[in-house]
Amino acid sequence: MAKKILRVGIISRKEYMKRTIAIARGEYVPKRGEPKIWFESLLAMAQVLSNENQQLLRIIIDRKPKSIKELESISGRKSSNLSRTLRTMERYGIVELLKQKKAVIPKVNVTDFKVEFGLSH
């Protein structure tokens, strides 16, 4: 799999809302290379990109499971936990859940992350 990098930013909810409104009003145009995904805190990012979830991504890349059920078997994770985790990662664009006839196939979209944050506004 070719290396796919996702730029991730850490920004408070208040600052994120101000940024979004400024973009909507045309007062701010995001610069090339700015993060596409924003987390409210390092803790929120750490929950999504935990060691356990990174291992899950490696399993998907290496084993290419043909369904969530197969991934459940390979990973040893419970179905409800696995589905919730995959849906969260899908919201961030990290994975894609491809719906086939009778199965949902997980596909990893991102292999590397660059994190940006600062203390100034």
VENJOCOR-V327661 format. One record per residue. N is the residue number from 0. D_LAST is the distance of its C-alpha to the last C-alpha in Angstrom with 2 decimals. Layout:
# VENJOCOR-V327661
n & d_last
N & D_LAST
N & D_LAST
This chain:
# VENJOCOR-V327661
n & d_last
0 & 36.96
1 & 34.73
2 & 31.36
3 & 28.67
4 & 25.04
5 & 22.29
6 & 18.62
7 & 16.84
8 & 13.17
9 & 11.99
10 & 9.62
11 & 10.49
12 & 13.01
13 & 11.36
14 & 8.22
15 & 11.02
16 & 13.18
17 & 10.97
18 & 10.63
19 & 14.37
20 & 15.43
21 & 13.89
22 & 15.76
23 & 18.83
24 & 18.92
25 & 18.73
26 & 15.75
27 & 13.91
28 & 15.93
29 & 14.80
30 & 15.58
31 & 18.55
32 & 17.97
33 & 14.76
34 & 15.39
35 & 17.80
36 & 17.73
37 & 15.02
38 & 15.83
39 & 14.55
40 & 15.18
41 & 17.03
42 & 20.03
43 & 20.05
44 & 19.96
45 & 22.61
46 & 24.83
47 & 24.98
48 & 25.32
49 & 27.57
50 & 30.45
51 & 32.83
52 & 31.01
53 & 30.74
54 & 34.49
55 & 35.02
56 & 33.37
57 & 35.65
58 & 38.64
59 & 37.91
60 & 37.55
61 & 40.65
62 & 42.96
63 & 42.02
64 & 43.21
65 & 44.86
66 & 43.72
67 & 41.58
68 & 44.90
69 & 45.51
70 & 41.99
71 & 42.67
72 & 45.88
73 & 44.42
74 & 41.35
75 & 43.15
76 & 40.40
77 & 41.45
78 & 41.27
79 & 39.13
80 & 36.51
81 & 36.63
82 & 36.31
83 & 33.31
84 & 31.55
85 & 32.43
86 & 31.31
87 & 27.87
88 & 27.63
89 & 28.97
90 & 26.17
91 & 23.68
92 & 26.06
93 & 27.16
94 & 30.75
95 & 32.96
96 & 35.83
97 & 38.68
98 & 41.22
99 & 44.76
100 & 48.08
101 & 48.14
102 & 45.25
103 & 41.50
104 & 40.68
105 & 37.37
106 & 35.88
107 & 32.95
108 & 30.58
109 & 28.17
110 & 29.30
111 & 26.26
112 & 22.58
113 & 19.68
114 & 16.71
115 & 13.16
116 & 10.27
117 & 7.95
118 & 6.74
119 & 3.81
120 & 0.00
